[in-house]
Amino acid sequence: MKAMIFAAGLGTRLKPWTDSHPKALAPVNRKPLLQRNIEYLRSYGIDEIIINLHHFADQIRDFLISHNYFGCHITLSYETDKPLETGGGLKKAGWFFNEPGIVMNADILTNLDITAFKKFHLQNKPLVSLAVTKRNSARKFVFNANGQLCGWKNSKTGEEKISIDSKYTVAKAFSGIQIVGPELFPLIEENGVFSLVDLYLRLAKNHPILAYDHSDDLLIDVGKPDSIKEAEKLFL
């Protein structure tokens, strides 16, 4: 299994750190987020990784070189002019996925069992498997009784996007972790800068995109200075 780590973002929520550093190198107990996630992937035998870069890309490149890429085969996908967001970044790296692969944000820390997640994906054969939890979040994906993606909503703004009408729905927060396969990429019509949210809502009308609930696992979005303090209590 291969992996992609999204590390190109500007990290505006993590200022002032990101005024002079990439978010992916923010330390949690003196160990950068990117290192933690590379080691997390390696613990499941995943050592072929592609990482997209933009904000202070040279710092991430130099960090990886100085640590001999942590013994992994790491490819760097440069988004030189501007960050392409999750959708554009994944599309640019699509050539890398000749088999199902796990894709995750650099600022997510979790103990999700990748072996179980992969088994779910291979057994159910969806276009995409989305790791989700029941945690509080303003923005959530909406799924029907079969776990099929059918919409998205923002409880703060009241905005909703519906792909499939369903009598029964449940809203769950996306964990920033997913499994995709090579069959996804020919279906991506969008170009340039775009979000995976809108892409998946479009594709969900005709393709199975399923929820994988891992609410019992540790998960923290290390996107703000306060969340680093919380993460340091959970990830030593």
Secondary structure, DSSP 4 states (H G I P E B T S, - for coil): -EEEEEE----GGGTTGGGTS-GGG-EETTEEHHHHHHHHHHTTT--EEEEEE-TTHHHHHHHHHHTGGGGSEEEEEE--SS--HHHHHHHHTGGG-SS-EEEEETTEEE---HHHHHHHHHHH--SEEEEEE----SEEEEE-TTSBEEEEEETTT--EEESS--SS-EEEEEEEEEEE-GGGGGG----SS--HHHHHHHHTTTS-EEEEE-TTS-EEE--SHHHHHHHHHH--
